[in-house]
Amino acid sequence: MTCPICGAETVVKYRPFCSKRCSDLDLARWLNGSYAIPSTGDEDQSAEEEQGLAPDRRH
């Protein structure tokens, strides 16, 4: 098995990563939203509008 961040062989202690560094990089990507899954559901759009993140579609 290889590390999903750098491709090196994994280390049991940090599995599925090879090191603490790669583990921390992955966590940082989750925390800053890099791994966010886009959605087009009505529920998500109304939540964005409430927060002022979506453009106003009323014309």
PEURPE-V743119 format. One record per residue. N is the residue number from 1. SS is DSSP state (@ for helix, = for strand, . for the rest). PSI is psi as a letter, one per 20 degrees, with the letter a starting at -180 (* if undefined). Layout:
BEGIN
n:N ss:SS psi:PSI
n:N ss:SS psi:PSI
END
This chain:
BEGIN
n:1 ss:. psi:q
n:2 ss:= psi:q
n:3 ss:. psi:p
n:4 ss:. psi:i
n:5 ss:. psi:g
n:6 ss:. psi:i
n:7 ss:. psi:i
n:8 ss:. psi:r
n:9 ss:= psi:q
n:10 ss:. psi:q
n:11 ss:. psi:p
n:12 ss:@ psi:g
n:13 ss:@ psi:h
n:14 ss:@ psi:j
n:15 ss:. psi:p
n:16 ss:. psi:j
n:17 ss:. psi:r
n:18 ss:. psi:i
n:19 ss:. psi:r
n:20 ss:@ psi:h
n:21 ss:@ psi:g
n:22 ss:@ psi:h
n:23 ss:@ psi:g
n:24 ss:@ psi:h
n:25 ss:@ psi:g
n:26 ss:@ psi:g
n:27 ss:@ psi:g
n:28 ss:@ psi:h
n:29 ss:@ psi:h
n:30 ss:@ psi:g
n:31 ss:@ psi:h
n:32 ss:. psi:j
n:33 ss:. psi:j
n:34 ss:. psi:h
n:35 ss:. psi:j
n:36 ss:. psi:q
n:37 ss:. psi:o
n:38 ss:. psi:q
n:39 ss:. psi:q
n:40 ss:. psi:j
n:41 ss:. psi:q
n:42 ss:@ psi:h
n:43 ss:@ psi:g
n:44 ss:@ psi:h
n:45 ss:@ psi:g
n:46 ss:@ psi:h
n:47 ss:@ psi:h
n:48 ss:@ psi:h
n:49 ss:@ psi:h
n:50 ss:@ psi:h
n:51 ss:@ psi:i
n:52 ss:. psi:k
n:53 ss:. psi:h
n:54 ss:. psi:q
n:55 ss:. psi:q
n:56 ss:. psi:p
n:57 ss:. psi:j
n:58 ss:. psi:p
n:59 ss:. psi:*
END
